[in-house]
Amino acid sequence: MQNKDAKSALLKQIQGGLIASCQAMYKESPINSPEILSAMAVATYRGGACAIRANRPENIKAIRKAVPVPIIGLFKERLPGYDIHITPTYEHARLVAEAGSDIIAIDGTARPHPGELDMRTFIKKIQEDLGKLVMLDISTYEEGVEAEKLGADLIATTMAESTTCSCLIDGPDLELVKRLSATCKIPVIAEGRFEHPADVKRAIEYGAFAVVIGRAITDPERITARYVKAMQ
């Protein structure tokens, strides 16, 4: 497991910063290749991103070679019989750790998880056997509080936009960020539906440790479609 000084130094690198999520939104996306995603990571790093959130080992390896900032790695894969898909098993976590991730993101919602490990053991095994920090992607306040109790190093509001456990709102769930930041001692990463700089600023004011921006920066297909729709 990382020592306290190494953990502190890593967290200091991302505190108060913007984390760019450099991922393809779907398998057949024209940007879904390690070469393109790593180039995108370089572009966001030059723009000031303090860290990169990346999916799948092959992309993480390419991004690790391209940028010096921390990588939050995950492995999206849907397994039969389960709704969760963000780093569902320890084997997925091991692969993204070996690819060069500094922090491993896993689904931290209350939905059923595959495998024989309970969540507390899953987290501890990543921390101790792989030597990586663990970030739980949650959807509700209760899940965030539970994530801290389970031993997670960070909490992210990633799933607040996509599960039936959370309220459907227009824009980022800033109230969730505010509540968790006021309650939890571990860093709260704001993520999900951030489209405007003003919302990013508010998230930091509400106590967010850092903010993840994805589609608003790194999905040219969706960005273009928004402008086209506005013109129509």
N, C-alpha and C positions, 0 to 999 in steps of 0.2 A: 504493500500500500504506500502511496505517496506520503512523505513526511509533512509535518505541519507547515514548514517553511516553503516547500515546493507547492503545496496546495494554496497557501496564502499568495505566493508570487503569481500563480496561474490566475487566481480570481482577481487579483489586482489588475491584470492585463485587460480584463473585460469590464471591469467596474465602470459604470457610467457611459459605456460605449454602445455602438451599433453593431449587431451581429448579422451578417448577411447570410441568408439561407440560399445556398446555390444548389438547387435541385431542379430536375425536370419534373413537370407536373404530371406527366403520364409517360408510359413506356415508349410510345411511338413519337414522342416529341422530337423535333429536329435538333434540339439542343442536348438531347440525352446521349452524351458521350463524355468520357473522361477529359478529352482534349478541350472541348468547348466549356465544360463546367469548371475546369481548372483555370482557363483563360478568364472566365467570368469571375472567379474568385480573386484573381490578380487585379482585375478592374475594380472590384469592390474594395479590395485592400488599399489600392492606390487612392480610392475615394475617401478612405478613412475608416473602413470597417475594422473593428478590433478583434474579430473572430469570424469563423466560417462555420455554418451548420451544413453538413453534407450527408448524403445518403449512399450507401452501398460501398463495399471495400474498394472496388476498382476506381471509383471516383475519389474516394478519400485518399488513396495512394497518390493519385495524380495531383490533387490539391495540396497534399503534404509537401510534395516536391516544389510546388509553385509559390507558396506563401509561408512566411515565418510566424504567423499568428496562430493562436489556439484553434483547434478544430473540435466542434461538437459533432460526434459521429453517431449515425444510426443506421439501421438496416430494415427497410420496409419490406415486409413479406407477409402475405395473407396465408394463414394456415387453415385447413378445412375445419369448420366448426367453431371458429373464433372470429370476433369482430376486430380485435386489436391487431395492429400490423407494424407498430414501431418497435423494432428490436424485441421480438416476442420471446426468444429463448437465450440462454447463456451462450450457446454456440454462435448465435448471431452477434452477441456482444463481443465474443472473443475475436471474431473475424474483423470487426470494425476497429477493435483495439489494436490488433496487429497491423492494420492498415495505416495507423498513424494518428488515431484520435486521442485527444487529451481528456475529453469528457464523453461519456456514453449516455445518450438519451434513450430512455425506455418508456413505454406506455405506463402511466401511473394511475389510470382510471380504475374505477371499481369493477370493471367488467372482468369476466373470467380470463385467466391467462393459461397458456399451454405449459407443459413441462411439470416436473415433479417438485420444483423449488417454490417455496412460498416467497412473497415479495421481499421480506426482510433478508432471507437467505440469498436471494438473487442479487440484491444490492450489495450485501457484504462480500459475496464471492467476486463480484466485479472489482470492488475496491481492494480486496486483499490478494486475490489471485492474479488479477490483471493490472493492478496498480493504477486504476483510473478513477476519476471522479464520476459520480452518477447524478444525472439530472432526470427527474420524473416529470413527464408531460402529463398535466392534469387538466380536468375540465371544471371542477367545482371547488369552492372554498374548503369543504370537508375533505376532499381528496388531497388538497394542498397541505392541510394541517396533518393529515395522516402520513403524507410523504415524509414530512420532517420527523415524525415519530418513528418511522421505519428506518431512518438513517440516511436518507438521501442527502447529497451535498448541495443540490440546487433544485428549485422548483420552476417549471415553466408553464405558462397558461396556454400552451399550444392547443390543447384539445377543447378549449372553451368555445370554439367555433364549429365543432364537428360531431359532437356526441349528443345523444338524447338525454344525457345527465345534466346538460347545461342549458341555460336559457338562450333562445335565439335572439340576438340583438344585431342592430346595424352598426358596424364598426367594432373596434377592440373593446374587450370587457375591462374597462379601466377600474370599475368598482371592485372587481375580483382582484386586480393587481393591488389596489389600495388596501383592501381587507387583509390579504395575505401578507403584504409588506408590513402592516401594523402588528400582525400576530406572530409571524414566523421569524426565527433568528437566522435561518439560512437564506442565501440570496434568492430573490424572486425575479425570474426572467419574464418580461412581458412579451408575449407572442400571440399572433392571431389577428388578422384583419387590419393591420396597421397600414394605412394608405396615405396619411398626411403628416407632415412634420409636426404640426401642432399636437397631434395625438401622441407622438413620440415624446415631445417635451412634457406633456401632461403625465405620461407614464413615469418618467423620471421624477417629476415633482411629487407623484403619489408614492414614491418609494421603490420603484423598480430598480434592480441592480444593473440591468442592461435591457436592451430591446432588440428583438429579432425582427428583421424585415425580410420578407420573401418575395412574393409575387409582385409587389409594388415596385421592386427593383430588378429582379432577376427572371421575370417571365415576359419576354418581349412580345410573345403571341397575345397574352392577355392584356398587356399595356396598350398594344395597338388596337385591339378590339374595343377597349373602353373609349378611345378617341373616336373611332369609327362610329360607335353607337351614339356618342354625343353629337356628332355631325348630322346624324340622321334625324 
